[in-house]
Structures are given as C-alpha cells and as structure tokens.
Amino acid sequence: MSREPMIAPSLLSADFARLADEVQRIADADWVHVDVMDAHFVPNLTLGLPVVKAIQAVSPVPLDCHLMIDDPERWAPGYAEAGARNVTVHAEACTDPRAVARDLKAAGALAGLAIKPGTPLEDYLDVLPEFDTLLVMTVEPGFGGQSFMPEVLPKVREARRLVEAGHLQLFLEVDGGINADTIEQAAEAGADVFVAGSAVYGADDPGRAIAALRAQAARAR
C-alpha cells in the first residue's frame, strides 16, 4: 500500500445545507470523510444512507464513511453498496468484526475498523488481518472540534510496527483534532490517512490547506 500521506476532509465541518458544493471545494483531497452518527452508539445524530448516496453521486473524490452506529453488521454493507471507497465500523459496536469485514469487501469497499481512545489495540490484533483500514480515534467519537489526544499515538506506532513487519497490510487512519499543529505528530507515529475537519473547511482556501497538510505529513516521515 502507498505510504504517501492522504488527507480526508471531514464533512462534519462543512455546511450541511450545501453539501454538493462543499465536496467540490475539496476536490484535491484523497478521500472525503463522512461521519455517520445514529444517536445511540454516540449521542449525536448526523446523516444516513440516503444522504451518503446523494453525496456519492456528486463527489469528485472517494467517500470514506465512518459509521458511529449500533448494529453495523446490519447497516454497514449498504454504504459499501452505495459506492463508498472505505467503510469503517467501530470495534466496540461489532459482535462479529470478521463477518462485517467480509460483507464490506464483498460489496466492493475497503473494510475499516475503528477503535476509541480507550480501546486497547491488542484486543483486536486477531481480527485486523481481515481489514484494510485501522482508524485510531484521536478524540472521543461523536463530536467535532475536540482537542487532539497524543496519548493514543502509541497505538498508531504499534500498528505501524506490525505493518512494517509484514503482519498487517492496511491503511492507518487518525481522526480527531488533526490540524497544522498536530499532523506531524500523527505522521511521525506512522499514520497514512489524516481526517481533518475545521483545518480544511475553516480555511479560506481548502485546496491550499489540503496541500499544506499533506506536505507537513510527508516531511514528518
């Protein structure tokens, strides 16, 4: 897999009334990160499959759907069938992570597994070979605008060590508080994919912000 840094702007920081326009503003990104929240697994409610289908129809970049939802075994395959490039479910919500990974791949998407800041990586090492992406949350899931938690970076470093040793083959993604002040820490730890919300959508020129973040991550490696 490529080790070139990938920037995935989060639509959670976009203008929800103008989503078609907002995805065009980040046409230089690698993925567009779509946070799906169900008000059960996390307190907030954002958007669901019908909106994702509408975004998929107009997005110039692949969709990276982060499902912060209960019962992902039931709901996750629909996002893959809708055309999302990567669909990530939370380890804490899964009863059978392997089955979810198989179903997502069968539907044509990369399969991602997300872990909260307090979830040990070791608990899921046996299932990670089934997945294409590991998303290490650098904030608690469910809310935008939180501060980056550097104390979770040892999990990224350990996952990178396992990838470099050939035990795993996956993208390492980080999500939460990623901006110009924190992206180098995450890149140095071994992350590949960087979810950035306000750092991109809050910039006067989102394209320039994406390029700057990508360059920072590349230098940190």
Disulfide bonds with the S-S distance in Angstrom:
none
